[in-house]
Amino acid sequence: MLTCILILLLAPMIAAVFIASGRRPSERCTALIATFSGLTHLVGTLGVILIWYWQGQHFFSHEFGSIFQTPEYGFPVSVYVDSMSVLWLFMATFLSNIVIKFSRVYLHKDPGYHRFFVCLMFLLFGLSILAVAGSLDTFMAGWEFVGVCSFLLISFYNERNMTVRNAFKVYSIYRFCDAGLLLGAWLTHVLWHEIQSFAILRSPEIQLHLADVGQSNLFAVTCLILLAAAGKSAQFPFTFWLSRAMEGPTPSSAIFYGALSVHAGLFLLFRTSPIWTAFDWGPVMVGSLGFITMITASGIARVQSNIKGQIAYSSAAHVGIMFIELALGWKSLAMLHMFGNSFFRCYQLLVSPSSVALLLRQQGSKSYQLRRQIPGIESILPKKFASSLYVFALNDGFLENLVRRTIWAPMTGLGKLIHRNGRFFILGLLPIALGALALLHNEGAAAWRLAAVATAILTSVGLTFLALSETESSIRAWNAVALSNAFAAASVWAHDSHILREVLVFSTGIVFFWLLGLQALLFLRGGKSVVNLSTYHGLVKVHPGSSFMLFLGVLGVSGFPISPTFVGQDMLLHHAVDNYVWLTILLAVTFSVNGLALMRIYAKVCLGSGIEYSKHTAQT
Amino acid sequence: MSSFDLRASVHAGRSWLSYQGPIKDFVCLNPLMAFQQHEFYEGAHRAGAAFGAYSLMGLGFYRTAFNDGRITKSGLERAITLRIHSSEEQQRVREDLFQYPEGSTLRPVPIQESGVRQLFKTVKRVSLDTHGTPVLLRLISSYLDQGVALWAMPRTKEGFFATVRDLVLNSYKSFPPFDTLFAKSLLQETSENAAIQALESLLEDQRFSPRYILDLILSTPGWSAMINQVEMKPHLLLNSAPVSLLDFVSVGLVIDAAVAKRELKHDFTPLRVQDPLAFDLPTKDPRLGTLDRIKKIWHEAYEWSLYEQAFQVVAAPNVVLKNNPQIQAAFCIDDRECSIRRHLEWVDPGIETFGTAGFFGMDFLYQYYDDLKPSQNCPIVLTPRHLVRGERPLGKSTIKSQPLDGYIDRWSHSILGGILVTQLLGFRTLFRLLRAVLRPRAESLGSNASSRDADRVTLKIHSELEPAGTVKSGEMTEGYTYDEMADRVGSQLLSTGLSKNLADLVILVAHGSTTVNNTHFAAYDCGACMGKPGSPNARAFAIMANIPEVRKRLKASNIVIPESTYFVAALHDTTRDEIQFFDVENLGEAHRKLVDRFTTSSKAALANNARERCRRFEQISFSITPQDALNHVRERSVSIFEPRPELTHTGNALAIVGRRDLTRGFFMDRRAFMNSYDPSLDPTGKILAGILGAVVPVGGGINLTYFFSRMDNHIYGSGTKLPHNVVGLVGVSNGVEGDLLTGLPNQMVEVHEPVRLLVIVDQEAEIALAAAKQNPAIFEWIQNGWVRYGAVSPTSKQTSIYDRGKDSMVPLDLSAVIPLKTIEAQEACFANQHFYVPIARLAARPQFLQEA
């Protein structure tokens, strides 16, 4: 079993690295590597399925041990395979193989041929990690891979500004919801120290004790998990991103947004179902979220006048239905539904260009018109009500406005505010933090420590918002993020000075990738004094090498599982212990928003049209 | 009250727009038709300056072509000497051609990026493009939706503006950006007043309003063009809606004003323009800079290197058939038929081929029995007055049921239906997916060349009005009277030179294309039939020409069709390389044999043709056998993952109007439109003028569509088709909120050589010029250089080309040109070559006779 899992994890990973490292590779070579690794993945998956079947369809779990072990902390690496993993693996491997076969011809002559397959392979890798992850921490790694691949595939045709803007929009929602998962993972650590893996979570005696931590704690965990799941699965109120994601080549949209990635949130809910079902109102929350999404998304799908948008909203509506099924405890039905939906939507998207021929033939056909379907529900509603509903649906349920106003605008607004009053920010924080804390804890040394922690973390949060709203200097934004990370580390260190080692692990990643990115940025600015962040510069066309370096830097600093920072972040969160909930929340916010600010720098500097018009007109 | 004329300003905006209508009848027209009254380079540069597009390739492109031998020395010399007369100047240019720096590769600033609307955006810091334009596009795409949405926009009869008004004012929840009182009050006005008031709120000085309107129109050029077309020709839509560009502009203006009001609140004041001169439109002749002049020479050298080969072909001695042919086959002039004709003649020298515009002179609307509305099946420049119905034969009582897929597709978007479909058919889709990528098979998804001939429909050709037969002109009639038939058939036979020496079997081969998963399917079908297969036209012609009454009338006008001659229609599927016959069930023994002979010969010819086509596909081995090639192209046509089912008109560059004797035995590499024409039947050039009336706009339109889509695929073309999203069944866009994309996708034009069409006519220069001048609209193309026009004298073989400066045909001297190669086997011409190969002479066949 472990061999099979290793095979199916390594195959796409190695293929991606191979393709990416090739110098002037031929299309044939890339396609061969991809096909081979796809088939290897298939073999591995079949192996897993068969073994799982013969072992009595029970779950399988294995602990590899921890990457970084200290007395009070460990980052466990473990695998866990059950029926859901098997189903998910089958879907992933089947659809990936189909899409590889599809794309090797479809993308012929596209300048991004190799890039596409690299992303596809990394995606398959990420999805496989999701499937076999044994704990929330490992799960998180796969989750991150899926998010970044998503960004890269949406912005595949990155010379169009709208495409990059949409890719960033989607990434920011992912990132925002990642904060939920990060906090959720931390909270489970805190609440149930012994629960490190999904396997333990399933054992009946643990399930009895889950509710011991109290309903309010369970409520918090459920909310966080639901936030993460809603973001990834395009549930209310994030439904709108799914249609915005239809910017890449059709096969990537098909596998991602039609089929697999959109079900990742559902997968998370499956995995964590013992936790949220332990909360009395958990199923109700999950079910109502699904219900709201089902109603809004299918309403929006009804009025879409473009094919891909229609399929996207339909798919989201169905994930909503699966949420309901899951909440009702009909796990097998939800699984079946997920299975059917993913293949069906994938197919619909792949053949979406056919709709011109197909639907027009129907529209122009007498026999079809005679058998026209039953009129929709809208025809029996009062006119004004129907009209309002139509307006609601046509505007994508006003969801984008809602999210922009409640989440995005406060963040950038805060950043701008800090930007405008920079000095006051630095000078004002200290006394405020001091004053507040002195009032709360009248205990001398501890109060001083608390003040230091508070100042550091607030500075960190301030800097990250500053970086997010920076419009002028990319380098300033870059440094602000690095500094914000430094302050974040400092805040935990100030809180607990014994964890120098953990801070070092965190910082090595940050420093290394910060320098890498800084170097790239300095190079990218070229002759100009600075690369501003008010437009898209599209420098990837001119300097692909440095852009790639910057991208690595972005991934590294934001704690992608290629740098020690990934473990570092988890450790810092872990050490911001129990009674300082606010510190943990602020840390999670900092880490997520930092990732967002970094990706924004990359998008603005490297992607986009970089359009500049020739000022020399025809006259010479 | 207002100091400008709204209607006139909107109308002025129309002249900048493309002429592309809904994608279902994609017709290739000159994308720069609005600039056609200018000389070619001036027009291209004006358009480039207006739209921010490249108008010629970069210097690097041409220099590489020179190094690769694509541009020949003689071509380059000719381009220099034709353009520049003083020898000092010529010398300087020769240096510049190779030394001049490449210069900036940036596009010029398009009109809307340097206009009043842009100024408004920058001065007031209002993001109209991110908050305004998506709303406008969303509204219009729902309004004009042809059947994607399950819940269509509730439309009113008064048009787009009124529909938006109803929608906004009837909603409980306000519709951003129309959620201010200001916006709502604007919507309550009439469309025109709303536009005027919106402009007054946006601009202080109404003199700039026309420019603002133009900026607005050009900020969504795709939809504006679509609306403009649909407004002029409402029948283009199946599900028609009253629409006007004025309404569209009004809604756009109201949205702009509303967004500004919403973002600026009380700071929203009209824009004051400081420097009025900055917004003059580029009306002056853009004088070309040095770089442009050099590029122009390079470009002409690029063209001449090919043109010279074509002139060598027609100037060579004629190759005639030794014996009378047993079968004559008339194909469409389409460049894709260029190679199949050669292969047929090669396999069976008893077959003589002809070329004529693929609608065979049949100017009608066609209505298949299951069609709700008739559709035009002849060139877009004609206005048909006849309707032909394809009727269900009596034997077949049931209507072929619609493919199930369609229903599933609709159901799957509702909640309950969707649950059923995904749960029940999810598994089935798994197998479907597998089959679709592993073993592609014909699906109901695609556009099938013969779909509208299915069920062996019978054509209703004969008019009810016979024999009374008088119809008021301008009215639509069903079918044709015998007189009308004789008129159509006669002129068609005359113009192709088929009016004498008719063989026993005459086959009219229409063409169509079978593709799947292809939004631009109409661009693969017959351009002369408005993006549809030409089979109804070929069938109609064959039926007419076989009617004794018609033959009697033809005899009276000196066109004798022998008793033994029989006309038969066929359809060539250019993607799958298949030929199918129509109405051959009741043939006599002799004709049956001939049809069988043609079928046998065509089998080999089609395989060879597929083999020749396959060498262009980079993923196919050069050593593929003809039979494998045939299998490959057939599989390719039904593969949902194949963005290039065939390469369509990608080779088009030449049009030869003349006898087949001029080109028989030459390997033209599918580069020429070929229209048969016998100069001996046409001493006055009247027939020629008729042919030019179809060849120039159809061939030139195709040529320039490819030319400009290749020149700047982002502006004139629609970019790569891989991410395309179908919007409202009228067009494609990128993503869900992009503008409609006009022109051809990159996959169709990437291997195209941007060369203007050279029309060469087989006629004396003076007659040829006079014929071209008969129709001013056609002559405009030639005079302004949007197509090049050459002639070859049937008697002296002297070649000539039209010169704009002298307004005459100037003789050409071909002595300095490298002679064409002679090659033994056809395959040797293109061995191991993916790209175009030079035109070559094929070694003579015994059945061919070279005239002295």
Interface residues (C-beta under 8 A of the other chain):
Chain A: F94 L95 I98 K101 F102 S103 V105 Y106 L107 H108 K109 D110 F156 Y157 R160 M162 T163 R165 N166 S243 R244 M246 E247 G248 P249 T250 P251 S253 M294 S298 A301 R302 V303 Q304 S305 N306 I307 K308 G309 Q310 I311 A312 S314 A317 H318 I321 L336 H337 F339 G340 N341 S342 F343 F344 C346 Y347 Q348 L350 V351 S352 P353 S354 S355 V356 A357 L358 L359 L360 R361 Q362 Q363 G364 S365 K366 S367 Y368 Q369 R371 Q373 G376 E378 K383 K384 F385 A386 S387 S388 Y390 V391 F392 A393 L394 N395 F398 N401 I611 E612 Y613 S614 K615 H616 T617 A618 Q619 T620
Chain B: I23 K24 H45 A49 G52 S104 L106 R107 P108 V109 P110 E113 T130 R138 L139 S141 S142 D145 Q146 G147 V148 A149 L150 W151 M153 P154 D166 L167 V168 N170 S171 Y172 K173 F175 P176 L238 N239 P282 P286 R287 L288 G289 T290 L291 D292 Y369 D370 D371 L372 K373 I399 S401 Q402 P403 D405 G406 D409 R410 S412 H413 S414 I415 G418 I419 V421 T422 Q423 L424 L425 G426 F427 T429 L430 R432 L433 L434 A436 V437 L438 S444 L445 G446 S447 S451 V516 N517 N518 T519 F521 E618 Q619 S639 I640 F641 E642 P643 R644 G719 T720 K721 L722 P723 H724 N725 V726 V727 G728 L729 S733 N734 G735 V736 E737 G738 Q747 E750
